[in-house]
């Protein structure tokens, strides 16, 4: 037997969580609209390699190299382009 509706009950519609997650991801990384994620990863990998090379490829600092390179590349990507001088 189907349940009867309770006229005093309040119904609340929930938004799909996937849309909120996509919105949060786009807000967290605004440069992804302008730079291909593969290109960004390649830039980070190159910068991390150069950092490792500077310290003589000593093991144990790979994560620090990658994170520092990631923030360096992201800062460069988010930096506004200056107007050409005349």
Helices and strands as residue ranges (DSSP letters): H 17-28, G 30-33, H 37-54, H 62-78
